[in-house]
Amino acid sequence: MHFSTIDLRSDTVTRPSPEMRQAMYDAEVGDDVLDHDPTMARLEERVADVLGYESALWVPSGSMGNLIALMMHLRRGDAFLAPEHAHVLDSELGTAAWLAQGIPRILPHDAGPGRPTPETVAAAVSDGPYFTLTTTLLCLENTHNFAGGAVFDAEEWTALLAAARERGLSVHLDGARVWNAAVALGVPVSDLTRGADTVQVCLSKGLGAPVGSMLVSDAARITEARRIRKMLGGGVRQGGVLAAASLVALDTVDSLADDHAHARLLADGLRERGWTVDEPQTNIVLADGPLTVAELADLGIAAVGVVGRTRFVTHRDVSRSDIEDALSRL
Ligand SMILES: *Cc1c(COP(=O)(O)O)cnc(C)c1O
């Protein structure tokens, strides 16, 4: 191929920046399984603080963060509520059932892409006799990946939390890309995370860290989560090498606005070229067009198919001129 591929498959394809690699090289480390890694401890304190929680636990992946949360919230055979095509439902290999032993109840997006209404949440919890399934957890996703990076705001979050509490549910937020939601809305990220029992955020998506997610909660739950992480094989020793890159990544949250602008540029260009495009709310563009993913690849544009659409994701390793280049190839 005479040109390089513009990789829009996911915001997980980013490479660690020179600053991250330097921070990893310089990181002060300990044994985080045995007792303490100072750089890991700094990262955990900082993320707990930014998200408005008492404590945080680093985990190697967002999937493990979600799984640990579900394992803490669900007893065998409990039902949990999640919006259609949530990552915990569609993309975690059924661990919510396999390992957390929950029974999924799928909520429609009746408030808009990715978002159930508070009424739907309330109505999904059944008031039956003693043999009725017990529903114990609401799991929300902001931004909603397969709904095209769709955002809900603090007001909606508060209303959904209230509906869940009213029905006695615990709440877990899959906030893999909640950083994008906060930047898109122009609010502190804690406005979109406070009030849940547990929140999972990814460092390795738009923020560009090479590895890692964080689970936040109160101190008692994080103590329990640390035990479950070890049980799942997720304890790491000199984790500070990874945490150091994440501390650098956290300094760059504001630059997600560039990715959002690039997504809008791409969406406009695709529309001009005859594609049907959902207006992007963050860094994800869902579209239907005349080319398949394989045909796009032949043009040096890497995308993926999700929920029957073509998905393009902007990230810090694609520039405005890369987007313009992609559009000219189309
Ligand atoms: C990527 C993602 C996860 C899981 O993160 P991994 O680090 O890939 O396990 C969870 N939820 C959402 C919405 C995601 O997009």
The ligand as an SDF file (V2000), in Angstrom:
LIG
                    3D

 15 15  0  0  0  0  0  0  0  0999 V2000
  -13.8140   -0.5970   26.4500 C   0  0  0  0  0  0  0  0  0  0  0  0
  -15.0090   -0.6200   27.3130 C   0  0  0  0  0  0  0  0  0  0  0  0
  -15.0230   -1.3820   28.4880 C   0  0  0  0  0  0  0  0  0  0  0  0
  -13.9650   -2.3890   28.8600 C   0  0  0  0  0  0  0  0  0  0  0  0
  -12.6820   -1.9920   28.8470 O   0  0  0  0  0  0  0  0  0  0  0  0
  -11.5010   -3.0440   28.5060 P   0  0  0  0  0  0  0  0  0  0  0  0
  -10.3310   -2.3340   29.0970 O   0  0  0  0  0  0  0  0  0  0  0  0
  -11.4760   -3.1660   27.0280 O   0  0  0  0  0  0  0  0  0  0  0  0
  -11.8160   -4.3220   29.1930 O   0  0  0  0  0  0  0  0  0  0  0  0
  -16.1350   -1.2920   29.2860 C   0  0  0  0  0  0  0  0  0  0  0  0
  -17.1680   -0.5150   28.9510 N   0  0  0  0  0  0  0  0  0  0  0  0
  -17.1970    0.2200   27.8350 C   0  0  0  0  0  0  0  0  0  0  0  0
  -18.3740    1.0680   27.5390 C   0  0  0  0  0  0  0  0  0  0  0  0
  -16.1230    0.1820   26.9590 C   0  0  0  0  0  0  0  0  0  0  0  0
  -16.1640    0.8750   25.8330 O   0  0  0  0  0  0  0  0  0  0  0  0
  1  2  1  0
  2  3  1  0
  2 14  2  0
  3  4  1  0
  3 10  2  0
  4  5  1  0
  5  6  1  0
  6  7  2  0
  6  8  1  0
  6  9  1  0
 10 11  1  0
 11 12  2  0
 12 13  1  0
 12 14  1  0
 14 15  1  0
M  END
$$$$
